[in-house]
């Protein structure tokens, strides 16, 4: 049986809540938007590179965002000793270039798990908590804003890729 990405209901949220609620709510919305762009597609369709010469695919975006979530929340902010996902060693772009349609369900589940683990890290921390990487100090507030921007940018890419895969457009 061919795996198909499930349908997603995007969360609502307050437009006037406090900073923490706004940031985590907007991140949740952008996360679910990427998954919404993938809903109803098979692994083969998710892996399709529909905007040549780019190697960008929806599955590549799923893999990339799992990597980004892990790096920023678990590796950097929480200082957890976890192995790097996709794109280590010789091929830094493996998240995009080494997509396997047969592993689409696993890659999708990996993204959901990284999001869940990131949320657990965020729940225990203050927006003002900091960490240092490469001589630069970052706050959790920055990380949330950075991830919102990362998802927003890639959701725009996902719009174009999805339209080329099967013609679906929209929010």
C-alpha positions as CSV (number, residue, x, y, z in Angstrom):
1,X,0.0,0.0,0.0
2,X,1.3,3.5,-0.9
3,X,1.7,5.9,2.0
4,X,0.0,9.3,1.6
5,X,0.6,12.4,3.7
6,X,-2.3,12.9,6.1
7,X,-4.7,15.9,6.1
8,X,-3.9,18.6,8.6
9,X,-6.0,21.0,10.5
10,X,-4.1,24.2,11.1
11,X,-4.4,25.6,14.6
12,X,-6.1,28.9,15.2
13,X,-4.6,31.3,17.7
14,X,-4.8,34.6,19.4
15,X,-3.8,37.8,17.5
16,X,-3.3,39.7,20.7
17,X,-2.0,37.3,23.4
18,X,1.3,37.7,25.2
19,X,4.6,37.3,23.5
20,X,5.2,33.7,24.3
21,X,1.7,32.6,23.2
22,X,2.0,34.6,20.0
23,X,5.5,33.2,19.1
24,X,4.7,29.6,19.9
25,X,1.3,29.9,18.2
26,X,2.7,31.4,15.0
27,X,5.4,28.7,14.9
28,X,2.7,26.0,15.3
29,X,0.7,27.6,12.5
30,X,3.7,27.7,10.1
31,X,4.7,24.1,11.0
32,X,1.2,22.9,10.2
33,X,1.1,25.0,7.0
34,X,4.1,23.0,5.6
35,X,2.3,19.8,6.5
36,X,-0.9,21.1,4.9
37,X,1.1,21.7,1.6
38,X,2.0,18.0,1.7
39,X,-1.4,16.6,2.5
40,X,-2.8,14.0,0.1
41,X,0.5,13.4,-1.7
42,X,2.3,10.1,-2.0
43,X,6.0,9.6,-1.2
44,X,6.7,9.7,-4.9
45,X,4.9,13.0,-5.3
46,X,6.6,14.5,-2.2
47,X,10.0,13.6,-3.6
48,X,9.3,15.1,-7.0
49,X,11.6,17.9,-8.0
50,X,9.1,19.9,-9.8
51,X,11.0,23.2,-10.3
52,X,14.1,22.4,-12.3
53,X,17.0,22.9,-12.1
54,X,16.4,23.1,-8.3
55,X,16.6,19.9,-6.3
56,X,13.8,21.3,-4.0
57,X,11.0,18.9,-3.2
58,X,8.3,18.8,-0.5
59,X,10.0,15.7,1.0
60,X,13.3,17.7,1.0
61,X,11.6,20.5,2.9
62,X,10.2,18.0,5.4
63,X,13.7,16.5,5.9
64,X,15.3,20.0,6.1
65,X,12.9,21.3,8.7
66,X,13.4,18.2,10.9
67,X,17.1,19.0,10.7
68,X,16.6,22.6,11.5
69,X,14.3,21.9,14.4
70,X,16.8,19.5,15.9
71,X,19.8,21.8,15.4
72,X,18.2,25.0,16.9
73,X,16.1,23.6,19.7
74,X,17.9,20.4,20.9
75,X,21.5,20.7,19.8
76,X,22.1,24.4,20.3
77,X,19.5,25.6,22.9
78,X,19.1,22.5,25.0
79,X,22.7,21.4,24.5
80,X,21.6,17.8,23.9
81,X,24.1,15.4,22.5
82,X,22.1,14.1,19.5
83,X,23.3,13.0,16.1
84,X,22.8,15.4,13.3
85,X,20.1,14.6,10.8
86,X,20.6,14.7,7.0
87,X,23.3,16.7,5.5
88,X,26.4,15.8,7.5
89,X,29.8,14.9,6.2
90,X,30.4,15.2,2.5
91,X,27.0,16.2,1.4
92,X,25.7,19.2,3.3
93,X,22.5,19.2,1.1
94,X,21.6,15.6,1.7
95,X,18.3,16.7,3.2
96,X,17.3,17.9,-0.3
97,X,19.4,15.7,-2.5
98,X,19.0,12.3,-0.9
99,X,15.2,12.0,-0.7
100,X,13.8,8.5,-0.9
101,X,10.1,8.2,-1.6
102,X,10.0,4.8,0.2
103,X,11.1,6.6,3.4
104,X,8.6,9.5,3.1
105,X,6.4,8.2,6.0
106,X,9.5,7.9,8.2
107,X,10.8,11.3,7.3
108,X,7.4,12.8,8.0
109,X,7.2,11.1,11.4
110,X,10.7,12.3,12.1
111,X,9.6,15.9,11.6
112,X,6.6,15.5,13.8
113,X,8.9,14.0,16.5
114,X,11.4,16.8,16.3
115,X,8.6,19.3,16.6
116,X,7.3,17.5,19.7
117,X,10.7,17.4,21.3
118,X,11.3,21.0,20.5
119,X,8.0,22.0,22.1
120,X,9.1,20.1,25.2
121,X,12.3,22.0,25.4
122,X,10.5,25.4,24.9
123,X,7.9,24.6,27.5
124,X,10.6,24.3,30.2
125,X,12.4,27.6,29.3
126,X,12.1,31.3,29.4
127,X,12.2,33.4,26.3
128,X,15.2,35.1,27.8
129,X,17.2,31.9,28.3
130,X,20.4,32.0,26.2
131,X,23.1,29.9,24.7
132,X,26.3,30.6,22.9
133,X,27.5,29.2,19.5
134,X,30.5,30.4,17.6
135,X,31.0,33.3,20.0
136,X,27.5,34.6,19.5
137,X,24.8,34.6,22.2
138,X,21.3,33.7,21.2
139,X,18.0,33.8,23.2
140,X,15.1,31.3,22.9
141,X,13.1,34.3,21.7
142,X,15.5,34.6,18.8
143,X,15.3,30.9,18.0
144,X,11.5,31.0,17.9
145,X,11.6,34.1,15.6
146,X,14.2,32.4,13.4
147,X,12.2,29.2,13.0
148,X,9.0,31.2,12.2
149,X,11.0,32.9,9.4
150,X,12.5,29.7,8.2
151,X,9.1,28.0,8.0
152,X,7.6,31.1,6.3
153,X,10.3,31.2,3.7
154,X,10.0,27.4,3.0
155,X,6.2,27.5,3.0
156,X,6.5,29.9,0.0
157,X,8.7,27.4,-1.7
158,X,6.2,24.6,-0.8
159,X,3.5,26.6,-2.6
160,X,5.4,26.6,-5.8
161,X,6.5,23.0,-5.6
162,X,3.0,21.8,-4.8
163,X,1.4,23.7,-7.6
164,X,3.9,22.1,-10.0
165,X,3.3,18.6,-8.6
166,X,-0.5,18.5,-9.0
167,X,-1.8,22.0,-9.6
168,X,-3.0,22.6,-6.0
169,X,-2.8,26.2,-4.9
170,X,-3.9,28.2,-1.9
171,X,-3.2,29.0,1.7
